[in-house]
């Protein structure tokens, strides 16, 4: 599938599942912690309702589906457990580090993660120097993905009009948010939570280009190098 021909002045990376291979770790920790309070969710449930979305969104979904209000301490406890796992197991997505220096287009991050979590993830994987000072989190906007707010704020910070932004996302929520922001978007499927899994985009999003190896990004968008 061919990419959009509109000029690209800014690349907006999602973090979890795009820059860092974290979603399988998040899933493992969260499913385990939810089971401890008798909220039993499947892998598919996680992918459908939690992937790419904020903690607040997950919290509301659990309340709606299980009639369980997460304890006040749950968010901090989850972050503490997750960062322990990140410290030992978190890596970048395959071949990312070899292509980042070749990207000449201005770039930044827009993530549903909290500021502490994304900073820890970037620092642990050695990516912080590359993106420091150019990270927008869901804590800065009223509405998280799939609303367009976080993408519009990231573009505003970088001084680029939405139509000249390319968003790289792995989740349907993120893709919908980018499209709602009137931005170009491409789906990355090379992280371990999507490799060898059938993850069809919703029929209404089947026009979105998809790639699974970072080198392919330059084939889709040669103007960024």
Buried (B, 14 or more C-beta within 10 A) or exposed (E): EEBBEEEBBBBBBBBBBBBBBBBBBBBBBBBEBBEEEEBEBEEEBBBEBBBBBBBBBBBBBBEEEBEBEBEEEBBEBBBEBBBEBBEEEBBBBBEBBEBBEEBEBBBBBBBBBBBEBBBBBBEBBEBBEBBEEBBBBBBBBEBBBBBBBBBBBBBEBBEBEBBBBBBBBBBBBBBBBBBBBBBBBBBBBBBBBBBEEEBEBEEEBEEBBBBBBBEBBBEBBEEBE
